Amino acid sequence: MESLILSATRFIPAQNREMSGVVRSFQSSFYGKEIGNKLFVSKDVDTQRRSRATITSLFGRKVKKATVVPTVVPDPDYRIPVVLLGLAGGLGYTDNLLAAAPVGLLGLLLLFQTTRVRFVFDNEALEVKVGKELDESGENVFVGGKNRWKYSTFVNWELWWPNFPVLVYFKETQTKPEGQVHFFPVIFNGKQLYDIMVERAGPSQTSGPK
């Protein structure tokens, strides 16, 4: 449409200034169309080009979005306490009460802890919390300090044993500069625990649980 209008102006007699003015007015209206949601009315083609370039620069710029790191809480896993309670029952059935008592107590303790203790992996640290509301667990009874450790302070970690994870071990330098070792029974989903540890704390020497 624009090319047709421009071609038509070449055949208009120079003396017909009134008709030429109408055509130029129509051309001006055409160039004043809405571009990029902005209305530009200009008599100068160079000005229009600069305006279009400004719009391209404004709307063509890529804006980086902040990466959202979700908080992950592995599901509880009751296999270890169930196995311990079953073993205690078997020992009691064979009248081996001396061994059945501590194994049974440990099974009951882990069963209780499985219902309330959670590993919470947020964007910067692993924290041990308790209860459905994920309340703070207070200070560590063995080494002191809050039960929260930044991933950046992890020196090493392992999951024993991958096929039937029983213990998770990690060493961090947040509690003390020379490093502090922690052991926790795996009362959580072992596969979920392994995957999130690899993602947040880096790879381990152990293979993933099946």
Residue pairs with C-beta under 8 A, 6 or more apart in sequence:
1 30
2 30
5 23
5 26
5 27
5 30
6 27
8 23
9 20
9 23
9 24
9 27
12 19
12 20
12 23
14 20
28 41
28 43
31 40
31 41
31 42
31 45
31 48
32 39
32 40
32 41
32 42
35 51
35 52
35 55
36 52
36 55
36 58
36 59
38 51
38 55
40 48
40 51
42 48
42 51
69 122
69 123
71 120
71 121
71 122
71 123
72 120
72 121
72 192
72 196
73 118
73 119
73 120
73 121
73 134
74 118
74 119
74 188
74 189
74 192
74 193
74 196
75 188
75 189
75 192
76 114
76 115
76 118
76 187
76 188
76 189
77 114
77 186
77 187
77 188
77 189
77 190
78 111
78 114
78 187
79 164
80 110
80 114
80 166
80 185
80 186
80 187
81 107
81 108
81 110
81 111
81 114
81 187
82 107
82 111
83 107
84 103
84 104
84 106
84 107
84 110
85 104
85 107
85 108
85 111
87 103
87 107
88 100
88 101
88 103
88 104
88 107
89 100
89 104
91 97
91 99
91 100
91 103
92 100
92 104
110 185
110 187
113 185
113 187
114 187
116 130
116 131
117 128
117 129
117 130
117 137
117 187
118 128
118 129
118 130
118 134
118 188
119 126
119 127
119 128
119 184
119 188
119 193
120 126
120 127
120 128
120 129
120 134
121 196
121 200
124 150
124 151
124 152
125 148
125 149
125 150
125 151
126 148
126 149
126 151
126 200
126 201
127 136
127 137
127 146
127 147
127 148
127 149
128 137
128 147
128 148
128 184
129 135
129 136
129 137
129 147
130 136
130 137
136 146
136 147
137 147
138 146
138 147
139 145
139 146
139 147
140 146
140 147
140 175
143 175
143 180
143 182
144 175
145 174
145 175
149 170
149 172
149 174
149 175
149 182
150 172
150 174
151 200
151 201
151 202
153 172
153 173
153 174
154 170
154 171
154 172
154 201
154 202
155 171
155 172
155 173
155 179
156 170
156 171
156 204
156 205
157 168
157 169
157 170
157 171
157 197
157 201
157 204
158 168
158 169
158 170
158 204
158 205
158 206
159 165
159 167
159 168
159 169
159 186
159 190
159 193
159 194
159 197
159 204
159 206
159 209
160 166
160 167
160 168
160 169
160 206
162 190
162 194
162 206
162 207
162 208
162 209
162 210
163 209
163 210
164 190
164 209
165 186
165 190
165 193
165 194
165 209
166 185
166 186
167 183
167 184
167 185
167 186
168 183
168 184
168 186
168 193
168 197
169 181
169 182
169 183
170 181
170 182
170 201
171 179
171 180
171 181
171 182
172 179
172 180
172 182
173 179
173 180
174 180
186 193
190 209
191 208
191 209
191 210
194 204
194 206
194 208
194 209
195 208
197 204
198 204
198 208
